[in-house]
């Protein structure tokens, strides 16, 4: 759902290359019910060390200077993705992505809940009634479906995934790896 692990690197790439970064949403655990699911239940029987997983993620987030809290639940991000897709069409709407990250990964907000999403939209200055209409009418559902199809077409299996040209890399990548991806795709450097 959210690729914040490398947001700073993407901003650096935008300063150094003639690129336009575009969010493409990915269906991570789309079967999660709207009320959410405990991480314990999600990983039951898989031998996953939840404390170890948290410690690894916390370390990665600390390296990126991003806040990250110990979560106990995962939530269905489909409505958040639809809200984000709509927000990208609004002036200043790109701020929703950082706000959704914070809501989910720091504050433990259920991003499958319409009222919770409206609070996030209001916090970044988006028109709350327009956001409500988007969420209730599901008017950006087709756009997110297209993103999910594109993710499958690209062979995306996890987030973040970075694609330039017909090549991609998966996971938190050092800046140099992303720079190399762009160079191999023939992307022009600035100045």
C-alpha positions, 0 to 999 in steps of 0.5 A: 500500500505505501512505499514510504521506506524510500520516499526521500530517495524518490525525492532525490531522484526527482531532483537529479533526473527528469522523472515523474513518480507515480503511485501504483497501488498494490493489493496487499492482503485484500482479504482483510476484513474492514474491521481489521485483523490481528497480526497474530492471526494473520501470521498464525502457523507460519512461525513468524517472530512478530517482535523480530519483524517489528524490530527489523521494520523499526530499524529500517524506518529509523534509517529513513528517519520515519516514525514507526510504532508497534502495531497489533493489527492490520487493516484493509487498505482498499478504501485508503487507496481509493482516497489516495487515488482521488487525492492525487487529482486534487491540489495539494492532495499528495500530502494524503500519502504521508498522512495515511502512512502516519495514521496506519503505521504510527497511530494504528488507525483503521484505514478501512473506516470511512470516518477515520479516512475523512479525519485524515483527509481533513488533516491535510486540507482536502474537502471532506464532503468531496472525500466522503462522496468519493468513499461512499460512491466508490468513484475511484474503485475502477482506478484502483482496480487498474492499478492492481491489474498493472501491479499483476502485469508488472509481477509485483509481489511486495512493496515497495517496488520500483519500475522504470522502463521494463525493469524493476527492483523490489524492496527498500533499495539504496539510492544507488540501485534506484539511480542505476535502474533509471540509467538502465532505462535511459532516463535523462539526468537534469542539468 
